[in-house]
Amino acid sequence: MRTSFLMTVLCMCISGMLPAQEAKYELKSAIVEKESTAMGQTMEITWYFDDYGKTESIFTTIELPAALGGTKNLMVLSKGDDVVTIDLDENKGQRTPLPEAPINFSMLTPEIMQSYNMKETGTGTILDKPCSIYELQREEMGMKVDMKIWVWKGLQLKVEAATGGMTVYSEVATNIQENAPIPTDKLTIPARVEIL
């Protein structure tokens, strides 16, 4: 149950991924390191993107209790309309379509904001980057989730998600390398991985 919830949270993270034809970010490339907590479980996230977000990947290390298998290493690669979720410990992956059309914060219109019941509620600073703060409500696993997102140049630098007044997920950027060269192996499926 806890592992499936964490996978759902990971899907919420990748829901920022868009089809390849749309530029999502105002940076050509970046490496963003994040710390995250979901239902008391700690995760370390490294997010790579190139070509303004047309290709991107998220590497996640989840610290689970030993009874649930201990540390888990996952990769999610988005290229075009294709999303591949990979268990790097078991060297197995699965192709899936994007669960829904995600929000492109670089191209927000009043219509998009209204369709997500989204409001810009203020500004803040993450890693000395001036962010716009957006709040919206989503339905995840049959629950209403209130989200607060800090956005800089289209990048989500901080996310808080709560349901029933309790924070169930949070992530915050701890380091950003702007316009960094992205190693090829970070944006390709490892050769050892079997795609099911």
N, C-alpha and C positions, 0 to 999 in steps of 0.2 A: 504494500500500500504506500509506504513512505517513498520507495524507489519510483513508483509510478507517478506520485505527486511531484517528485523532483524532476522527472522527465517532462511533466506538464509545464513546470516552471521554466525548464530549459527551452521548451517550445515557445513560451511567452517571450523569452529573450530573443530567439531567432525570428520572432514575428516581425522584428524590425527589418528583416531581409526582404528586398524587393526584386522583381524580375530584372534581368540584366540590362534591358534597354533604358531604364530610368537611373539617372545619376541621383544619388541619395544624399551625398555629403558635399560640403564645400572644400574638402581637402582631397587631393588626389589619392593619398594613401595614408595609413596610420597603423600604429600598433598601440592598442589601448589595454592596459592591465586593470582588472577590477577585482574587488573583494565582494563576496556575496554571502547572504545567509537566507536559507529557506527552511522554515519549520525547525529551526535550531541546528540545521546542518550547514557547515561552512563550505564554501566553494571558492576556488581561485579561477578566474576567467582571464584568458588572453584572447583579444579580438583583433584580427588582421583584416584589412581591406585594401583593395587596389582599384584603380580606374574609377574613382569617385563612388565606390561601393558596388560596382557591377559584379565584382567577385569578392567574396568575403568568407571568413571562417571564424569559428569560435571554438577555442580549446578550453575545456572545463575539467578541473580536478575537484572531485567531491569527496569530502572526508565523511565516510559512513562508519557507524559502529562496526566492530569486528564481526559481530553476529550477522551483519548485512553485507559482508564481503570486504569491509575496509575501504581503502582508497579506490575510487573509480575515475578513469580517464576517458573523456568523451571528446569527439570532434564533430562539429556541424559545418558542412561546406555548402555554400550557396553560389551557384553559377548558372545564370539564365533562370529558367523556371524550375530548375532542378535543385532539390535539397537532399543532401546525403547526411544521415546521422550515423556516426561510426563509434563503436565501442573499441577503443584503442587497446584495451587489455585483452579482449577476446579476438581482436582482428576481424570483426564482422561489422557490416554496415547495411543500411537499408535506404533506398531512394524513396522519397515521399514528395508529393506536391506541397506547395505552401499551404498552410491551413486556412489562410484568408489573406485578402489583400491588406498588407500592413500599412501603417501610417508612414508617409514620407514627410518628415518634419521640415525638409528644405522646400517643400512645395505646398505648404498648408494654405487652404482657401477657407473662406467662411463656410462654404458648403461641406467641406471635409470635416471641419471642426464641429459643425452641427450634427453631422451623421454619427460622430463618435461621442456626442454630448460632451465635447471638450471645451475647456476654458483656459485661457492664459491667465494665470493668477498672480504672477509676480516675476521677480528676477532673483538670481542667486549666483554664487561663485563656487565652482569646483575646480581645484588645481589652478587657481588664478584665471580661469576662463569664465567670462560673463555668460550666464545661462538664462534662457527664458524657462519659466516653470509652467507646466501644463498639468491640469487635473482632468481625469476622465473616469468613467465607470465601464467595466467590461464584465462579460459573463464567462467564467472559466469553471469547467467541471460542475455546472449547475449552481455555482455560487456567484453572487455579485462581488466584484473586486474593485475597490477604489484605488486608482493609481495616481501617483504624483511623479512627474518626469522632468528632470533638468536637462535641457537641450542646448548644445553649443554647436553651431555650424552643421546642424542636422544630426549630430551624434548624441545619443542618450548617455550622459555622463553619470547620472544618478537616477535610480528608480526605487520607489517605495510602493508596495502593494499591500492593502489591508482588506480584510473581510470581517464583518461584524465588529469593527473597531480594533481588531487585533492585526498587527503587522505580520504577514505570512511570508513576505519576500522583500529583500532589500539588496541593492547593489550600488557600489560607488566606484568610480574610476580612481585609481591610485597613481597612475602614470600614463602619460600620453607622449608618443613619439610621432610628431607631425611630419607628413610627407616622407616617411621613412621608406627605404627600399624593403620590399617584402620578399623573404626567401621563398623560392618556388615551392618547396615542400610544404609550406604553410597553406597553400591554395590548391593543392592537388590531393587526390586520394592516395594514401600510401600503398605501394605495390603489394605489400603483404596482406592487405585487407580484402576479404571476400565480400562482395556485395550480393546480398540475398534477394 
